[in-house]
């Protein structure tokens, strides 16, 4: 994206908010410097697989992936604010870079939370170094928002489990080395009968059924398990705890989806400000028009409101050590919907140039759309918020 823009980097004004301390500000400076380095100079969106591998390795070499995977295998604590700040900063620069960072955390979050010491030691250092790519395999063709409808199954067979079924819309599917997979084990009906497992790409019976292309290029696939036999030691947590593990993982990373949306929205606003200051219009500039100023006011206010919700959720988890199911859902819903509106307004301000292939506004328009769907669509976030409210006595 940066190849066609004169902007040097995102604004850091919000880092003065009380949610952050000096280490957060220093970390943002490191991520921003990485984004401006040669590691991201030649991002090729036509070679999504190869570029993702290069980006992950570069992030690992820069020691930035520790923010997503934890710095210690024995106690892989993740600071949610660092994850959010990394995603916001990387998304401002390039959506694929944000994706490469985020999946290393989401793909191994459950392993860090509930994996055995041996499993953490086998997986986390390789993912943290960028030598392995990770994936999170929860969704199915008829079981996306409705996880209880999951049909992919795992049956116990001695000291092994045998997996059969498919998962789809799997980010990093086809290029990941390690997958966190959720499958029905039948201890109870619905979500109480799901368990979590670690599957490696070279496990017999694991295959890629289909690669999926989307409007903003990212590696996606349908993965298939056919009599895929794995050791029982690769189960995460106890039998039937898979849904809880998935939700714990998403509670960490769902707020970071909001942060990615913020990064896209901030880039759209920054590009708009530069454009309207110089675009001649009716003897003045586009920025002199009151309608333009009203649009910019709406854009900036929406971004700040979404940012406050996003970092409130991350701060609540990191500092107060409280559940953030409701707060993360509010942040994800608000930030992604706001980002969609901000980017749409930016396209309008740019006029015909806004929809020209290769322009930053056009790329942002394609990037933001998926964020309103994955890790729980906006409609699902509303249900989560309502259900959490109804629990309050």
C-alpha positions as a printed NumPy array, in Angstrom:
array([[  0.   ,   0.   ,   0.   ],
       [  2.696,   2.485,   0.964],
       [  4.144,   2.542,  -2.568],
       [  1.464,   4.948,  -3.769],
       [  1.278,   7.191,  -0.715],
       [  3.411,   9.984,   0.68 ],
       [  2.344,   9.357,   4.279],
       [  5.178,   8.388,   6.619],
       [  3.234,   6.5  ,   9.255],
       [  0.205,   6.408,  11.536],
       [ -0.567,   8.982,  14.205],
       [  0.389,   8.   ,  17.739],
       [ -1.681,  10.526,  19.668],
       [ -3.805,   7.838,  21.307],
       [ -0.723,   6.276,  22.903],
       [ -0.934,   9.003,  25.543],
       [ -4.162,   7.452,  26.83 ],
       [ -3.922,   5.87 ,  30.313],
       [ -4.388,   2.393,  28.863],
       [ -0.699,   2.342,  27.885],
       [  2.71 ,   2.651,  29.493],
       [  6.162,   3.31 ,  28.055],
       [  6.766,  -0.272,  26.909],
       [  3.647,  -0.091,  24.737],
       [  4.83 ,   3.13 ,  23.13 ],
       [  8.294,   1.664,  22.519],
       [  6.748,  -1.448,  21.005],
       [  4.649,   0.585,  18.551],
       [  7.814,   2.388,  17.459],
       [  9.469,  -1.002,  16.828],
       [  6.53 ,  -2.285,  14.791],
       [  6.332,   0.928,  12.785],
       [ 10.07 ,   0.77 ,  12.071],
       [  9.674,  -2.826,  10.919],
       [  6.819,  -1.819,   8.623],
       [  9.032,   0.82 ,   7.005],
       [ 12.008,  -1.525,   6.635],
       [ 13.115,  -3.616,   3.685],
       [ 11.212,  -6.562,   5.175],
       [  7.986,  -5.007,   3.892],
       [  9.352,  -3.079,   0.936],
       [  8.333,  -5.566,  -1.74 ],
       [  5.048,  -7.116,  -0.595],
       [  3.604,  -9.009,  -3.555],
       [ -0.135,  -9.561,  -3.139],
       [ -0.133, -11.758,  -6.237],
       [  2.001, -14.349,  -4.419],
       [ -0.005, -14.577,  -1.225],
       [  1.488, -17.845,   0.051],
       [  5.094, -16.884,  -0.552],
       [  4.62 , -13.38 ,   0.791],
       [  2.966, -14.651,   3.981],
       [  5.862, -17.008,   4.619],
       [  8.358, -14.19 ,   4.089],
       [  6.419, -11.814,   6.318],
       [  6.098, -14.342,   9.135],
       [  9.802, -15.128,   8.995],
       [ 10.684, -11.424,   8.967],
       [  8.378, -10.791,  11.937],
       [ 10.038, -13.674,  13.754],
       [ 13.532, -12.421,  12.98 ],
       [ 12.508,  -9.004,  14.314],
       [ 11.276, -10.701,  17.518],
       [  7.84 ,  -9.172,  17.127],
       [  5.915, -12.452,  17.182],
       [  6.57 , -12.862,  20.901],
       [  3.78 , -10.336,  21.428],
       [  1.331, -12.748,  19.781],
       [  2.651, -16.036,  21.192],
       [  4.137, -15.051,  24.546],
       [  7.824, -14.788,  25.381],
       [  8.003, -17.927,  27.538],
       [  6.911, -21.463,  26.686],
       [  6.462, -22.331,  30.361],
       [  4.154, -19.351,  30.937],
       [  3.147, -17.895,  27.559],
       [  1.346, -14.824,  28.924],
       [  0.006, -12.57 ,  26.185],
       [ -0.443,  -8.835,  26.666],
       [ -3.598,  -8.021,  24.725],
       [ -2.637,  -4.384,  24.326],
       [  0.604,  -5.334,  22.577],
       [ -1.306,  -7.6  ,  20.188],
       [ -3.811,  -4.839,  19.445],
       [ -1.142,  -2.201,  18.939],
       [  0.809,  -4.464,  16.597],
       [ -2.261,  -5.207,  14.517],
       [ -3.373,  -1.584,  14.358],
       [  0.093,  -0.461,  13.256],
       [  0.632,  -3.241,  10.718],
       [ -2.875,  -2.849,   9.283],
       [ -2.209,   0.847,   8.712],
       [  0.731,  -0.184,   6.518],
       [ -0.548,  -3.392,   4.878],
       [ -3.388,  -5.843,   5.476],
       [ -1.368,  -8.942,   4.618],
       [  1.298,  -8.019,   7.175],
       [ -1.399,  -7.683,   9.835],
       [ -2.79 , -11.076,   8.815],
       [  0.632, -12.74 ,   8.995],
       [  1.181, -11.464,  12.527],
       [ -2.307, -12.189,  13.831],
       [ -2.49 , -15.813,  12.711],
       [  0.672, -16.764,  14.582],
       [ -1.128, -15.782,  17.771],
       [ -4.606, -17.068,  17.003],
       [ -3.255, -20.357,  15.659],
       [ -1.293, -21.112,  18.835],
       [ -3.316, -19.276,  21.495],
       [ -5.049, -22.453,  22.657],
       [ -1.723, -24.295,  22.816],
       [ -0.295, -21.613,  25.078],
       [ -3.396, -21.635,  27.272],
       [ -3.94 , -25.374,  27.671],
       [ -1.205, -27.36 ,  25.925],
       [  1.158, -29.652,  27.813],
       [  4.694, -28.448,  28.555],
       [  5.987, -30.824,  25.87 ],
       [  3.533, -29.553,  23.265],
       [  4.25 , -25.917,  24.042],
       [  7.982, -26.562,  23.777],
       [  7.547, -28.363,  20.452],
       [  5.372, -25.716,  18.798],
       [  5.679, -22.247,  20.292],
       [  9.41 , -21.583,  19.686],
       [  9.084, -22.483,  15.994],
       [  6.   , -20.301,  15.564],
       [  7.569, -17.45 ,  17.539],
       [ 10.686, -17.584,  15.366],
       [  8.605, -17.511,  12.191],
       [  9.84 , -20.937,  11.11 ],
       [  6.335, -22.444,  11.328],
       [  2.997, -20.957,  10.306],
       [ -0.049, -21.589,  12.486],
       [ -3.787, -21.944,  11.843],
       [ -7.025, -22.052,  13.875],
       [ -9.534, -24.568,  12.497],
       [-12.981, -24.049,  14.013],
       [-15.423, -23.166,  11.196],
       [-17.249, -25.652,   8.993],
       [-19.526, -25.302,   5.982],
       [-22.654, -25.374,   8.152],
       [-21.039, -24.488,  11.468],
       [-19.591, -20.992,  11.468],
       [-21.495, -18.787,  13.878],
       [-23.326, -21.88 ,  15.177],
       [-20.402, -23.877,  16.561],
       [-22.773, -26.422,  18.105],
       [-23.604, -27.624,  14.565],
       [-20.046, -28.919,  14.132],
       [-19.792, -32.362,  12.512],
       [-16.037, -32.914,  12.205],
       [-15.455, -35.719,  14.695],
       [-12.645, -37.265,  16.7  ],
       [-12.996, -40.735,  18.219],
       [-10.727, -42.153,  20.883],
       [ -8.768, -45.224,  19.816],
       [ -6.434, -46.428,  22.549],
       [ -3.804, -43.778,  23.136],
       [ -4.765, -41.99 ,  19.912],
       [ -7.63 , -40.024,  18.396],
       [ -8.883, -40.477,  14.845],
       [-10.26 , -37.363,  13.123],
       [-12.726, -37.356,  10.238],
       [-14.458, -34.416,   8.559],
       [-13.723, -31.002,   7.087],
       [-13.047, -27.451,   8.235],
       [-13.43 , -24.463,   5.945],
       [-12.55 , -20.761,   5.785],
       [ -9.324, -21.683,   7.544],
       [ -6.83 , -18.827,   7.475],
       [ -3.322, -20.043,   6.588],
       [ -4.98 , -23.219,   5.341],
       [ -2.667, -24.828,   2.821],
       [  0.513, -23.18 ,   4.097],
       [  0.35 , -23.714,   7.888],
       [  2.62 , -26.213,   9.603],
       [  0.462, -26.591,  12.711],
       [ -3.326, -26.424,  13.132],
       [ -5.412, -26.077,  16.282],
       [ -8.455, -28.17 ,  15.377],
       [-11.813, -28.441,  17.114],
       [-13.8  , -31.658,  16.668],
       [-16.835, -33.337,  18.144],
       [-15.954, -36.014,  20.711],
       [-19.477, -36.545,  22.037],
       [-19.13 , -36.17 ,  25.797],
       [-22.389, -34.184,  25.816],
       [-24.775, -32.546,  23.353],
       [-23.945, -29.285,  21.627],
       [-20.874, -27.296,  22.526],
       [-20.118, -29.439,  25.581],
       [-19.142, -32.343,  23.355],
       [-16.285, -30.653,  21.473],
       [-12.563, -31.126,  22.13 ],
       [ -9.443, -29.364,  20.836],
       [ -6.423, -30.98 ,  19.172],
       [ -3.125, -30.104,  17.551],
       [ -2.63 , -31.449,  14.027],
       [  0.54 , -31.1  ,  11.983],
       [  0.449, -30.591,   8.235],
       [  2.362, -33.831,   7.615],
       [  0.045, -36.02 ,   9.711],
       [ -1.274, -38.929,   7.586],
       [ -4.932, -38.38 ,   6.739],
       [ -4.688, -34.587,   6.709],
       [ -5.08 , -32.856,   3.354],
       [ -6.124, -29.63 ,   1.668],
       [ -9.504, -30.11 ,   0.003],
       [ -9.757, -26.681,  -1.622],
       [ -7.982, -23.332,  -1.707],
       [-10.332, -20.362,  -1.37 ],
       [ -9.839, -16.99 ,  -3.045],
       [-11.37 , -13.857,  -1.52 ],
       [-11.542, -10.192,  -2.513],
       [ -8.612,  -9.2  ,  -0.266],
       [ -5.994, -11.893,  -0.981],
       [ -5.219, -14.037,   2.052],
       [ -4.335, -17.744,   2.275],
       [ -7.58 , -19.611,   2.971],
       [ -8.575, -23.237,   2.516],
       [-10.91 , -26.082,   3.28 ],
       [ -8.965, -28.794,   5.105],
       [ -9.939, -32.449,   5.276],
       [ -9.362, -35.207,   7.821],
       [ -9.705, -38.795,   6.639],
       [ -8.842, -41.344,   9.29 ],
       [ -6.298, -38.827,  10.581],
       [ -4.665, -40.542,  13.532],
       [ -2.913, -38.393,  16.144],
       [ -1.573, -39.124,  19.658],
       [ -3.934, -38.406,  22.547],
       [ -1.154, -36.245,  24.013],
       [ -2.036, -33.688,  21.361],
       [ -5.463, -33.068,  22.828],
       [ -5.688, -29.64 ,  24.439],
       [ -7.35 , -29.585,  27.84 ],
       [ -9.838, -32.211,  28.963],
       [-12.319, -34.012,  26.699],
       [-15.342, -31.819,  25.995],
       [-13.547, -28.571,  26.855],
       [-12.896, -27.55 ,  23.25 ],
       [-15.589, -24.901,  23.02 ],
       [-14.419, -23.222,  26.232],
       [-10.857, -23.273,  24.934],
       [-11.939, -21.751,  21.63 ],
       [-13.842, -18.982,  23.415],
       [-10.906, -18.253,  25.742],
       [ -8.671, -17.943,  22.702],
       [-11.11 , -15.694,  20.867],
       [-11.521, -13.508,  23.956],
       [ -7.804, -12.731,  23.68 ],
       [ -7.709, -12.1  ,  19.953],
       [-11.198, -10.767,  19.162],
       [-10.272,  -7.31 ,  20.428],
       [ -7.284,  -7.412,  18.088],
       [ -9.66 ,  -7.738,  15.113],
       [-11.098,  -4.44 ,  16.262],
       [ -7.561,  -3.046,  16.358],
       [ -6.925,  -4.147,  12.788],
       [-10.109,  -2.348,  11.784],
       [ -8.78 ,   0.746,  13.546],
       [ -5.574,   0.528,  11.535],
       [ -7.483,   0.414,   8.274],
       [ -9.776,   3.253,   9.371],
       [ -6.906,   5.471,  10.502],
       [ -5.172,   4.949,   7.169],
       [ -8.344,   5.918,   5.33 ],
       [ -8.684,   9.096,   7.418],
       [ -5.009,  10.003,   6.999],
       [ -5.206,   9.541,   3.233],
       [ -8.408,  11.585,   3.129],
       [ -6.862,  14.472,   5.039],
       [ -3.932,  14.61 ,   2.644],
       [ -6.26 ,  14.436,  -0.35 ],
       [ -8.805,  17.074,   0.665],
       [ -6.086,  19.62 ,   1.523],
       [ -4.79 ,  19.601,  -2.051],
       [ -7.768,  18.691,  -4.239],
       [ -9.029,  21.822,  -6.058],
       [-12.773,  22.257,  -5.842],
       [-14.95 ,  25.255,  -6.841],
       [-12.133,  27.75 ,  -6.527],
       [-10.952,  26.434,  -3.172],
       [ -9.996,  22.985,  -1.948],
       [-12.181,  19.991,  -1.153],
       [-11.257,  20.459,   2.496],
       [-12.723,  23.969,   2.513],
       [-16.225,  22.641,   1.883],
       [-18.437,  22.25 ,   4.952],
       [-19.747,  18.892,   3.757],
       [-16.178,  17.606,   3.633],
       [-15.444,  18.947,   7.103],
       [-18.574,  17.285,   8.465],
       [-17.477,  13.97 ,   6.941],
       [-14.011,  14.27 ,   8.478],
       [-15.552,  15.08 ,  11.855],
       [-17.694,  11.957,  11.725],
       [-14.741,   9.819,  10.654],
       [-12.414,  11.021,  13.399],
       [-15.045,  10.778,  16.139],
       [-16.025,   7.259,  15.111],
       [-12.41 ,   6.117,  15.141],
       [-11.751,   7.499,  18.613],
       [-14.941,   5.944,  19.999],
       [-13.999,   2.568,  18.544],
       [-10.434,   2.873,  19.827],
       [-11.65 ,   3.586,  23.355],
       [-13.795,   0.45 ,  23.309],
       [-10.961,  -1.622,  21.842],
       [ -8.309,  -0.642,  24.34 ],
       [-10.78 ,  -0.694,  27.227],
       [-11.312,  -4.388,  26.465],
       [ -7.579,  -5.126,  26.207],
       [ -6.777,  -3.12 ,  29.349],
       [ -9.543,  -4.833,  31.309],
       [ -8.039,  -8.228,  30.479],
       [ -4.4  ,  -7.257,  31.01 ],
       [ -4.653,  -5.045,  34.078],
       [ -7.887,  -5.945,  35.82 ],
       [ -7.658,  -9.644,  34.888],
       [-11.394,  -9.705,  34.268],
       [-13.479, -11.49 ,  31.652],
       [-13.819,  -9.482,  28.458],
       [-16.418, -11.449,  26.509],
       [-18.874,  -8.55 ,  26.403],
       [-16.233,  -5.828,  26.074],
       [-14.369,  -7.577,  23.247],
       [-17.63 ,  -8.174,  21.392],
       [-18.564,  -4.501,  21.721],
       [-15.127,  -3.471,  20.472],
       [-15.073,  -5.872,  17.543],
       [-18.571,  -4.92 ,  16.434],
       [-18.087,  -1.173,  16.782],
       [-14.58 ,  -0.93 ,  15.344],
       [-15.218,  -3.018,  12.246],
       [-18.538,  -1.377,  11.445],
       [-17.023,   2.051,  12.027],
       [-14.024,   1.213,   9.848],
       [-16.337,   0.132,   7.035],
       [-18.161,   3.467,   7.244],
       [-14.944,   5.493,   7.457],
       [-13.398,   3.744,   4.464],
       [-16.592,   4.099,   2.443],
       [-16.558,   7.833,   3.198],
       [-12.905,   8.018,   2.143],
       [-13.736,   6.369,  -1.174],
       [-16.467,   8.962,  -1.682],
       [-14.072,  11.813,  -0.941],
       [-11.605,  10.468,  -3.491],
       [-14.328,  10.231,  -6.143],
       [-13.464,   8.154,  -9.204],
       [ -9.909,   7.734,  -8.019],
       [-11.25 ,   6.041,  -4.894],
       [-12.364,   2.954,  -6.8  ],
       [ -9.395,   2.729,  -9.161],
       [ -7.63 ,  -0.619,  -8.852],
       [ -4.38 ,  -0.236,  -6.945],
       [ -5.356,   2.902,  -5.05 ],
       [ -5.069,   2.694,  -1.278],
       [ -8.746,   3.483,  -0.744],
       [ -9.716,   0.648,  -3.101],
       [ -7.449,  -1.79 ,  -1.261],
       [ -8.805,  -0.699,   2.096],
       [-12.356,  -1.154,   0.826],
       [-11.609,  -4.779,  -0.002],
       [ -9.627,  -5.413,   3.176],
       [-12.216,  -4.192,   5.656],
       [-15.196,  -6.194,   4.45 ],
       [-14.095,  -9.546,   5.838],
       [-13.43 ,  -8.139,   9.312],
       [-17.15 ,  -7.651,   9.838],
       [-17.58 , -11.419,   9.402],
       [-14.645, -13.431,  10.701],
       [-14.139, -14.28 ,  14.379],
       [-17.85 , -13.709,  14.796],
       [-19.998, -11.604,  12.487],
       [-21.41 ,  -8.309,  13.724],
       [-24.812,  -9.904,  14.27 ],
       [-23.229, -12.566,  16.484],
       [-21.398,  -9.911,  18.499],
       [-24.748,  -8.27 ,  19.24 ],
       [-26.075, -11.584,  20.53 ],
       [-22.986, -12.051,  22.695],
       [-23.397,  -8.599,  24.224],
       [-27.092,  -9.207,  24.916],
       [-26.483, -12.624,  26.466],
       [-23.801, -11.221,  28.733],
       [-26.157,  -8.433,  29.789],
       [-28.911, -10.907,  30.598],
       [-26.534, -12.755,  32.919],
       [-26.226,  -9.652,  35.069],
       [-28.363,  -9.905,  38.199]])
